[in-house]
Amino acid sequence: MTNLEVEIAGLRFRNPVLTAAGPTSRDGMTLLNAAAGGAGGLVAKTVSIRPADVPKPNMAAIEEGRTGSRRGILNAELWSEIPLEQWLEREYAIALSSTLPLIASLGYTPAEVSEIAPKIEAAGVHALEFSTHYVGGHAEIAKALRDAVDIPIFAKLSPKVDVAAVAKEVAPYVDGIVAINSFGPCLRIDIETGKPVLGSEEGLGWMSGASIRPIAMKCVADIARAVNLPVIAVGGVTHGTDAIEFMMAGASAVEVCTASILEGQTVYGRIAKEMDTWLDEHGYDSVLDIKGKALKHLREPVELKGIPTVDHAKCTRCGLCPKSCVYDAITVDKKENLFVINEEKCQRCGMCISVCPYHALSIDA
Ligand SMILES: Cc1cc2nc3c(=O)[nH]c(=O)nc-3n(C[C@H](O)[C@H](O)[C@H](O)COP(=O)(O)O)c2cc1C
C-alpha cells in the first residue's frame, strides 16, 4: 500500500481525490455520501448572495466514445439553488460531520464575497475556494477575501484566462490555485427538434469531463511553474492514472465532478484505489514522490528511437491500431495471426501506441 495522504495549506487529506463544486456536492447529505464513497476531502457547490435561478434542462452528455466511455458533458447549472442561510445553518454542518476537510466554494464579486465569506468561515468550514467563472477580476476578489477571513483561500481559474498570469496576480492573497473550471461557452443542438439541448440563454453550456483533460493538464503545468503555491487539478479526472498524470504535472491533489455525475459517489474511492495500485506497481512509497515529476521534461524534445514494437503477449488482435494507422503501416501476418509494423511505412506518429487499450505497443524514447 502506498501512502496517499497529502497536506495542502495546512489541511490534511487522507487521499488526494476531492469532490468538486457541482451537482454531486450540492448539499450536506450529498457531500456525506461522497465521504462514504472514499473522497479524501470535500469541496461544496458554489454559494452566492442569492440562490441561482437555474435553467432547465441544464446538463447533457457528450456522446459515447468508441470504448463506451462518455467524453464529457455540457452544463448550464450556475451556482447553488439553496439559499446561503440554509448552507450556514444546516448543509455545512452535515458535511463537517464526515470529519474530512471541507472547502466551501463562493462567488462572485468582491462586494458579495466580502459580505458572505465571514459567515461561511463562522460556520466552521476549513477553507474557501472562489470561482470567478462569470465575472473575472481575480486579484480584487482574492484581496477582498484575504481581508475578510483567516482560513486558507483557493482561487479557482477558468481555462479562458492566461492562468499563469492570473495565478501570479492572486498569489499574494491566496493559499492555493484550483484549475480548471468548465470550458465554454459551447453549444449542442437536438437534431430531431432543431433546438438547443440546454435551456440556458441561447442554449449555451460549459464543457467538462474527459474532453477537457488535456486543456486542464496544460493549465496545471503552467500554474505549477509560474507560482510557488499548491495547485489542485480539476478537469476530466476519471481514472487513477488521470490523477497520477495531473500530479506529475505539478498538482498536489485533484477534484472530480463529471466522473461522479456519470458514475456516482463511489468514484472518489475507486480513483484513489487505482492511484494506490499504480503507485505500488511502480515502486513508489508515497504519492508525494511523483509530484511535479514531468515538469522538468516539458522543455526537452521527445526523441524517438526506432519504430513501435508490439508485445504479442499483451496484444489481443482487437484491431484498433491498424484502423487508426493513417499510414497503413500495421498489417496482420495471417499465418502467425500477429500484427506487424512495416518499418518503411511507419512515420512514428505515435497514434497506435495511444489507441491500444492493452498497452501492447511501445517505442523507445
Ligand atoms: C453540472 C456542473 C455544475 C458545476 N457547478 C460548479 C459550481 O457551482 N462552481 C464551480 O466553481 N464549478 C462548477 N462546475 C465545474 C466543476 O467543478 C469542474 O471545475 C469542471 O466540471 C471540470 O471538472 P470535471 O471534468 O471533473 O467535471 C460545475 C460542473 C458541472 C459539470
The ligand as an ORCA input file, in Angstrom:
! r2SCAN-3c Opt
* xyz 0 1
  C     -23.171     20.334    -13.683
  C     -21.952     21.087    -13.231
  C     -22.069     22.092    -12.281
  C     -20.957     22.803    -11.861
  N     -21.078     23.781    -10.903
  C     -19.999     24.461    -10.500
  C     -20.094     25.446     -9.477
  O     -21.149     25.670     -8.879
  N     -18.958     26.130     -9.140
  C     -17.754     25.894     -9.747
  O     -16.758     26.523     -9.386
  N     -17.624     24.926    -10.673
  C     -18.711     24.218    -11.066
  N     -18.572     23.246    -12.015
  C     -17.244     22.978    -12.581
  C     -16.582     21.764    -11.901
  O     -16.372     21.980    -10.528
  C     -15.219     21.463    -12.572
  O     -14.356     22.563    -12.420
  C     -15.351     21.165    -14.051
  O     -16.553     20.489    -14.339
  C     -14.177     20.322    -14.564
  O     -14.055     19.123    -13.823
  P     -14.686     17.710    -14.310
  O     -14.199     17.471    -15.700
  O     -14.216     16.712    -13.302
  O     -16.164     17.886    -14.296
  C     -19.683     22.515    -12.427
  C     -19.561     21.495    -13.369
  C     -20.669     20.783    -13.773
  C     -20.498     19.684    -14.779
*
